[in-house]
Amino acid sequence: MKHPKIFIVIFTLVFLSCAAYLFALPRSSYSDKERRELAGFPEFSLQALADGSYTKGISSWFTDTVPGRDMLLDTAVAVKGAKGLPSSGEDDIHMYNLGGMIAEEDDEEILIRDTDEIVEPEPVEPEPTVAPTAAPTAAPTEKDEPEATATPTEIPTPTGPDHENLTVDEEFTPDIEEAFTRASNGIIITGSGDTTRAIMMYGGSTNITTMYAECANHYHEVFPDVKIYCLVIPTAVAFYCPESVRGYTGSELKQINNVIEHLDPEVYSVQVYTTLAEHSDENIFLRTDHHWAPLGAYYAAQEIARVAGVPFMDLSEYEERVVHRYVGTMYMYSQDPQVLNNPEDFVYYVPQGVEYETTFINYSGGVEMPPVTGNYFYHMNDGNSNAYSTFMGGDAKITQVRTSTKNGRKLIIMKDSFGNAIPSFLFGSFEEIHVIDCRYFKKNMVQYVEENGITDILFANNAFHASVTSTINAYERFLTQNAPVSVNNAEETVPEAEQ
């Protein structure tokens, strides 16, 4: 080297600049891009120092809170996107193999997480297909109200983009079932520009979806005088998965049919698959988020109201509001620059001509807080990655809405985050709506139903949540947790831990 001193000086200046950047600039505590709290500085103790957890915690804090983390993350994914990484073999399709990790968003199991690798999918022989399973009549035999309503006897082939030849798969062979298990841990990125769509691949089990139906049946046994409805919400993969990679994802339609088949005849089935398929050329699912769009929830709510025999407000009776430049959860999960660089409009609808008051029961450290009144809709600025939380501000609370619709009908919606977009479309349909998340409810359900005069209970969960035992176990636990018992002719609550 001709000028070693110059090289040493340059290297030293670069090193000192990087050190100054890392040590002098303020560190963040939250990542907007990853939508999570970053690692905190560990608390010192002799035990932590002795077992190495203290120094390990410092290392985690130092790397996780690097200044400008989101900017550096964007740069990294842009470089990654410029590498020309392999796709599925079809133009404008990338498949991410996520290694079977678990992703959690507000404790919601999404069955995806690690996004380090894009892989070429292995070919899978196409499965023979059969016509969709006939859906049984959902009408109760001894109930006069609402009017008995049957689900379609046949689910027609959807029309529109990517819907040719959509049928229900026959029972899987072990090899195909294994491939579908792998697929449930993946993301498909398809399209380009403003047609870019990130899709979560699905894997479901008939054993578990049967249990989901049996859970709804159990609620009918516990509450024979309450109308029970069961809705399984399909996700984007059911309608927008390209045919060339459809063999890598399970059939949500098959599992929805399985739930319908196992429902008690006196449990009302709300089947929205066909309805959503008919509107699949509209913006019923978000392109950059794993949730559906509010418009999809509107069409589902319309079907709920029809089955329940209650009035329903037309979309023309709502004020349309828009959050521009929205990029949702699927960028966080995939880190794909194509998703980041093609934001969408988050469009939601605020009912007009109906009065409503919203009360929240929050939990802090597992302890129930006193009820507080608040706004059902939360204003989000353009570009806010939490725009889907405009409904009730999120999941971790009980929400009670009392409306000016006076018909004596009081509905509980038992839901995951997909259900957040439904209630506001039913303000003109029910006198009261109680929104209970499958992950956040500490009361006793039997007591809650009695005290609030509940007349209707709707299970409204997406196909993923209807396919995991944690959802089912939670709903069953609600029936027994914190149950009041009689002690010397007085009621006393038994803590959940003692049951």
N, C-alpha and C positions, 0 to 999 in steps of 0.2 A: 504494500500500500504506500503510495507516494506521500500522502499527507495524513499520517496517523493522528497527529494532534488535532487537526480539524475534525476528523471523524469522532474523536473522543469528546471534543467540545460539543458537537452536534448531538451526540448520544446523551451526554450529560444534561444538555438543555431540554431535550425531549423527555428524559426521565424525570427531571425536576418539574417540568410542566404537568406531566401526568400525575405526579405525586401531589402537586398543588391542587390540581383539579379534583382528585379523590379526597383530599383531606380538608381543603379550605371551603369548598362549596357546600351549601346546605343539602342535607339528605332528606329524601322523601319518606313518608310513612305509609303512603297509599299509591298504588299504580292504577291510573285510569284505564290504561290499555288492558291490563290483566284483571281489573276489577277485583282487587284483593288487597288486604292489609299486608304490608311488607314486614319482614322480620324486625322485632324490637331488640334493643340492646339488653343482653341478659343481666339478671340480678345476681350480684356476687354472693357467694357463700363458700366456706372452706370445703364443704362436701362437693359442690359443683366444680371447684378448682381441682380437687383431688381426683374426681372421676373423669375429668376432661370435658364435661359438658359446658363449662363456662367458656373455655377457649374456643370450643366448637361453636358456641352461640355467638361469640364475637365475630368469628369468621363468616357465619351465616348472615349476621347483621351487615357486615362490611360489604359483602358481595351483593346482597339483596337490595340494599338501599343506595347503590352507587348513584351519584348525582346525574340527572338527566337520563334516568333509566328508560323511560318511555321513548325518548328520542333515539337512544342507542338501540333499543329493541326494533324500532321502525327501520333503522339503517341496516340492522342484521337481517331482517326478513326481506328487505329490498335486495340485498346482496344475494341472499338465498334464492329469491325469485329469478335473479339474472343468471343463475347457473344452468338453466335449462334442465332441471331435474326431471326424471322420467315420469310420464303420466300413464294412464290406463291403456294407452295405445290408440285412443280415439281423441280427435282434436278437442281442445277446450275441456278436458276432463282430467282431474288429478284425484288420486285416491291416497289418503293418509292412513297408514297402519299405525295404530296408537298403542300397541303393546299390551292391551288388556288392563290399562290403568283405570282408576276411577276418578272422574271429575266431580267436583262438588261446587254448586252455585247456591249459596244459602242452604247448604246441606241437602241439595237436590241431587240424587244420583242420576248422572247422565251417561255413565258407562263409557266415557271417553276421557282422555287427558293428555298423555305424552304425544307431542306432535313433531318429534325430531326427524322422522323419516317418511318420505314418500316412496311407495313401493309399487312395482309392477304387479298387478293382480294375477294370481294363478288361474288358468282357465278352469271353469267348472262346467260339466255337462249339464245342459238345461234339463230341468225337471219336467216330467209330464204334467199337464195341467187339467183341471176339471172345472166345471162351471161353479160359480159361487154357491156356497151352502145356503139352502133356503132358510130364511129367518123366521122364527116362530112368531105367532101372534102374541103381542105383549099386553093385551087387554085383560084387566081383572074380570073375574067371572061374577063377582057380587058387588061391584062398586058402580054407582050410578054417575059419579062425578070424579074426574073428568070423563068425557065420552070415551068409550073403548076405542083404542087406536092400535092398529096392527102395523108392524114394520113390513117393508116390502117382502113379498115371497121370493123375489129374486133380485140380486143386486146387479144392475146392468153394467156392461163394460163402459168405463168412463170415456168421455170424448175430450178432445183438446190435446195440447202438447204432451208428448211422451205417454200417451194412454192407449195406443194400439195394443191389442192382445193382452190386456191386463186381466189375469185370472188368478184363482186361488191355487196354490201349490198342493199337490198330494202329500201324504205323509213322507217325510224325508228319510232317505237311507242314512245310516250312520255317517258315511263320508260327507254327504251333502250337509247334514246337520252340523258336523264339525266346521265346515266351511262357513255356515251361517253364524256359528258362534264367533268365529274370527271376525265376520263382517259386523257384528254388533259393537265392535270396538273400533269403528272407523268413521271417516268423514269423506264425502265425495264433494269436490269442487267442480262445478260444471258451468258452462257458458262463458261469456266474456263481456266486458263493459258493463252496461246497466242490466244485462241479463245474467251476470254472475250470481250463482246461488251455491251456498254451502249447505250440504244435506247430511244429517246424521243417519248412519245406517242402523238398522233395527235387528234385534234378535229376540224372539219371544218363545215361550214354552206353553203348550196347551195345558200342561199340568197346572201352571201358575195362573193362567187366565181363567181356568175352570175355578180355581180357588177364589179369584176375584169375583166371579159371578156368585159363588156360594156365600161370600161375605155380604153381598147385597141381599141375597135371600135371607140371611140371618137377621139383617136389620128389619126385614118384613116380619119375621117371626117375633122379634122383640117389640116392634111398633106396628101391630096389626091394623091400627086405625089411622096410620100415617101412610100417605102415598109414597112409595119408593120408586125412584127412577135410576136407571143405569146408563151412563153415556161413556163410551171409550172414544177418545178423540184421536183420529189418525194424525200423523205428523207429515212433514213435507216429503219424506222419502216415498210415501205411498202414491204420490201424484207426480213428482218431478224427477224421479230417478231415471236416468237414461236407460233405455232397453239393453244397451250393450253391457251394462254392469249390474243389471237387476238381479242376476244370479248371486250377487255377493251380499244381498240383504234379505232378511226374513220378510214374510208376508204379514203386514199388519191387518189386512183384510181377513186373512184366515183366522187370526186371533180374535178379531172383533166378532166374527161369526161364531167363534167358539164360545165367547162370553154370552152372546144372545141365545145360543142353543141351550145353555145351562141355567138360564134365569128361570126362577119360579114363574108360572103363568100369571101370578098376581103382582109381579114386579114389572113396571113399565120399562120397556126398552126404548131408548132414544138413539136412533141410528142416523148418524150424520155423514157417513162415508159417501153415500150417493149424492147427497146435497152438495158437499164440498167438491166432489168430482165434477159436478155440473157447472161449478163456478171456478174451475181450476185455471181458467185463462184470466181471472181477476187477481187482485193482490190479496189473496186470502192467507198467504204464508209469507213471513219475512224472509228475505234473501240472505241476510247477514246474521240472523239470529235463529236459535233452535225453536223459538216459539212461533205460534201462528200469528197472523196479523189480526187486529180488531175486526176487520171486515169478515174474516173467517168465523170469529166468535159470534158476529151478528147473525150469520146464516144458521149457526148451531142453535143460538138462542131462539130463533124463529121456530125451529123444530121442537125445542123444549116446550115453548108456549103452546104449540099445536097439540102435542101429546098431553100436556097438563090441562088443556081446555081453558086457558086464560087468554085475555086480550094481549095484543102485541103491537108495539109502536113501530111504524114504518121508518126506514132510514131517513126519509125526508123530514122527520120530526126531531132530528139531531143536528147539532152544530158540529161541523167538521173542523178539526184542529190538526196541525201538522208540526212535527219536529223534523227539521231538515238535517241532512248530512248525518244520518244515523248509521252507526256500525255496531252491531250487537255481539252476542256471545260467541258466535262462530269464528270471529277473528281471534278472540282470546284462546279458543280451543285449537284452532288450526295454525295460527300465526302466518296465514297465507296472505302475501301482499296484494293479491288480486281481490280478496275480500275487503281489505283495508282501503284500497284505492277506488272502490266502487260502492260508496255509501248509498243509502236509500232514504225515502221519506217514511217516517213513522206516522201514520194517519190514524187518529182515534176520534171518537164521536161522543159528544156530551148531550144527554137528553134535554129537550126543551119541553115546556108545558106540563111538567110533572115536578112536584116538590119532593125533596128528600133530605133527610138528616142522617149523618153518618157518625157512629160511635165506634171507637176502637178500644179493645182490651189488649194491652201490651203485656209482655213478659220481660222481666229483667232478672237475669241469673236464675231463670226457672220460676221466679216468684211473680204471681199475677199482680198487676198494677191496677189502680182504680180506673174505671172507664173515663175516657176523654172524648169530646166531640172534635171533629176535624173535617177536612175536605176529602171527598172521595177521590177527586182527581188532583194529582200533583203536577204543577207546571214544570216542564223540562225545557232548558234552552236548546237551541239548535246544536247538533254535534254531541249531545249528551249520550253516552253509551248505556245509560240506565233508563232510557226512555220507556221501556216496557213496564217499569215500576211506577208509571204515571197512575196506574190503578191501585189505590189504597196505599201507595208507597212501598209495596212489597208484600211479603208472605207472613212474616213472623208475628201475627196478631190475630185476634178474632175481630171481624168487622161486622157490625150490625147496621143495616140501613132501613129506616122507616120512611115509607113513601106516602104520597097523598092518594094512592090507589087503595080504596077501601072495599076490599072484597073478602076479608077474613082469611086469605091465603097467606101462610107464613112459611117461607122456604129456607131450608139449610142447603148450602152448596158445599159438598165435601170434595176438596179439590187439591191439585198441585198447582204450579204457577200458570199452567195453561188456563185454568179456571178463573184467573184474575180478570180476564177480559170479558167474561160472560155477564156478571151481575148487572152492570149498568144498562144492558139491553133488556133487562127484565124489571126495571123500575116501574114501568107502566103495566106490569103483569101481576105483581105480588104486593101485598100490603107491607110485608117485612121480608128482608133477605138477610140471612146470617151466613157469613163466609168463613169456613173453617178449613185450614190447611192440614193435609195429612201428616205434617211434621211438627205442627205447633198447636196443640190443644191440651190443656191440663185439667179441664173440667171433666165431670162425669156426663156422658152423652145422654143417658136415660133421664137424669135429673134436668139437664139443659133443655131437652125436648119438652118435658112436662112444664117447666117453669116458664118457657117462652111460647107455649101454645102452638108448637110447630105442627103444620098440616102436611108438609111435603119435604122430602129429603132427596136430593139429587147427588149421585156419585158422578163427578165430572173429572176424569183423569185421562191424560194422554196415554197412548199405547205403551210407552216405556214404563210409566208408573203402574199401569195395570198388569205389567209383566214382571214385577219384582215383589217378593214376599214382604219386604219392609213396609210397603204401602198397605197391604192386606192386614199385616200384624198390627199396624197402628190403628186402623179402623176397628179391629176387634178389641183392642186394648181400651179404646175410648168408652166402650160399653161397661167396663168394669173398674176402670181407674177412679180413684177418689170417690168411691161409692159411699153414699150415706148409709149408716146402720142405726138401728134403734137401740139406745142405751137408756134404760129406765124411762121409757116412753118419750125420750128426747132423741132427736137426730144428731148424729155425730159422724164426721167424715173420716174414713179410713185412708191414710196417706197411701199413695201408689206403691211406695217401697215396701209396705207391710202386707200388700195383697198377694 
